[in-house]
Amino acid sequence: MSHAPVMLSEVLEALSPADSEVYVDGTFGAGGYTKAILDSADCTVVAIDRDDSARQRADVLKEHYGDRLIFIHGCFGDVGDLLKEAGFEKVDGFVLDLGVSSMQLDEAERGFSFRHDAPLDMRMGRSEDTETAADIVNTYSEEDLANVIYEYGQERFSRHVAKKIIEVRAEKKIETTGALADIVRSAVRKSPNDPIDQATRTFQALRIKVNDELGELEKALEAAEKILNPGGRFVVVSFHSLEDGRVKDYLRSHSGSSPRGSRHMPEQQEESGEAVFSLAHRKALKPGDEEVRGNPRARSARLRAAVRVEAAA
């Protein structure tokens, strides 16, 4: 699995690093964005990651960049409080690369991928005292399981999957990624035109639920307008429609670009207040064909960017 940062050139163009400015990389991962930003200008990057193993990778980069790189262990949804603890009120850019990192997928013991048979964990922060994927599949009711798999995985056979999980766990606890993947495949009919493994959507749903990924994203979106200086850039790379839809709706509603209805649907205007962002692009940017060929993870990536305007948060 490639560890190449996705849509790096597009991210740098949208972020426009400049000397003396301060940027937040809310999803440090392998440090690809952070390194590129620091190489682009004599600036400072505050790097955040909920996975404490990222600290070791940050320490390696700090040997070269010194005090220009500040690593904070935490969730990007708490970016406002984390920045204050680090001594920053405002920053000039905020970038997020959402979803699971390729390193986490490659570490079999993390339980994110069914490419390896491993304990069914899926916590991005291994030290976090939260429920694991195994806890969910072995304790949730059939209805709750179906709802999680449908809402977060967009799996139309969610009820079949939930029913099968209940049947299997009545005989034996479901503890590994391999066991769960086999259960899902037995419950979901394989479409000849769909190259995606039947287990993919269920695994995505559990990962999102375990890590409250959409909740963290909502918190980060609300924080962005508060932490960015006027002219500050906000850049988000997402990998599925649940994330991208929330980013799109937030930026549109906070830039005065929300749809105003049509002749078929009367306008339902809400008091949105003064715009706080200006959209950098009318539509999400997609990776180029060359990048997708070199890094298949980029295939589903969508980049949205906006610039903070003078309005009060």
JOSULHU-V341780 format. One record per helix or strand of 3 or more residues. SS is the DSSP state (H for helix, E for strand). FROM is the first residue (numbers start at 1). TO is the last residue. Records with the same first field share a line. If there is no record, write none. Layout:
SS->FROM-TO, FROM-TO
//
This chain:
H->8-15, 32-40, 54-68, 76-85, 102-106, 108-110, 133-139, 142-153, 158-169, 177-187, 200-211, 213-227, 241-253, 289-294, 296-300
E->22-25, 44-49, 69-73, 91-97, 228-238, 277-279, 302-308
//
